[in-house]
Structure formats: structure tokens, C-alpha cells
Amino acid sequence: MGISTRQVTVTTTPTILVDNTAEAEEVHLHAAGGQAVFLGGADVNTTSGFELDSGEKITLQSKNNPIYGVTNTGSTVVQVLVIGL
């Protein structure tokens, strides 16, 4: 698969950041917008999600698991870098 990058606008509705077909070895996420993003599965919300504050970065070992993000209000941008198998 190689390496793929994209920017995703995340809103108050769970937004897919990495789908389950990515076959990713690593996923790098950067909350590049002006507010926090909450990470999790398709049912992620601002109470149960993993909070990634504005400006923060995280690396995940994703494999074939989809990753979603949601905001508390409005929208923000998440930069996504996927390194494939």
C-alpha cells in the first residue's frame, strides 16, 4: 500500500479518519485545527472518545480497524498519514 496522506474535516457527527480497508501498519493523526478531536470507533462521542487536543499528534497501530473522530462543537481539521503493510 505504501504511504497515503489526507486532511479530514471533522464535525460533531462521527467522521471516518481511517477506514477498515487501509491495512495500515501505522496511522499518524495530527489535530491541526483549532479545537480538540475525540477518537474512537463508529460510536465515538465527546464523553467516551480519546481526546486529542488542538496541535497534538498521536501514532496508532491500526491494522484493519476503522478510526473515527468527532468534535464538541463546529468543525476542525485532522491530518492523517497512513503507512501501509
C-alpha positions in Angstrom: 0.0 0.0 0.0 2.8 2.5 0.8 2.1 5.8 2.3 -1.0 7.9 2.0 -1.9 11.3 3.4 -5.0 13.4 3.6 -6.8 16.1 5.6 -10.2 15.4 7.0 -12.7 17.9 8.3 -14.2 16.5 11.5 -17.6 17.7 12.8 -20.0 16.9 15.6 -21.1 13.8 13.8 -18.6 10.9 13.9 -16.3 11.2 10.9 -14.2 8.4 9.5 -10.5 9.2 9.6 -9.1 5.8 8.5 -11.4 3.1 7.1 -11.2 -0.6 7.7 -9.6 -1.3 4.3 -6.5 0.8 5.0 -4.4 -2.3 6.0 -2.3 0.2 8.0 0.8 -0.7 9.9 0.8 2.7 11.5 -1.5 5.7 11.5 -0.3 9.2 12.4 -3.0 11.7 13.3 -2.5 15.4 13.9 -5.2 17.7 15.3 -4.3 20.6 13.0 -7.4 22.7 13.5 -8.3 25.0 16.4 -10.0 22.5 18.7 -9.8 19.1 20.2 -10.9 15.9 18.4 -12.2 12.8 20.2 -11.1 9.5 18.7 -12.7 6.1 18.8 -15.0 3.7 16.8 -18.1 4.5 14.9 -20.0 5.3 18.1 -17.4 7.8 19.3 -18.6 10.8 21.3 -17.0 13.6 23.4 -17.6 11.7 26.6 -16.1 8.3 25.7 -13.6 9.2 23.0 -9.9 9.6 23.4 -9.2 13.4 23.5 -6.6 14.7 21.1 -6.1 18.4 21.9 -5.5 21.0 19.2 -1.9 20.7 17.9 -1.4 17.3 19.4 -0.2 14.2 17.4 -0.6 10.5 18.0 0.6 7.3 16.4 -1.6 4.2 16.4 -1.1 0.6 15.3 -4.4 0.3 13.4 -4.2 -2.7 11.2 -7.8 -3.2 9.9 -9.7 -1.2 12.5 -11.5 2.0 11.4 -10.8 5.2 13.3 -13.4 7.9 13.7 -13.2 11.4 15.1 -15.8 13.9 16.5 -15.7 17.4 17.8 -17.5 19.0 20.7 -18.8 22.0 18.5 -18.2 23.2 15.0 -15.5 21.5 12.9 -11.8 21.1 12.8 -9.1 19.5 10.6 -7.2 16.3 11.2 -4.2 15.5 9.2 -3.9 11.7 8.5 -0.8 9.8 7.4 -1.2 6.1 6.8 1.8 3.8 6.4 0.7 0.5 4.8 1.8 -3.0 5.2 
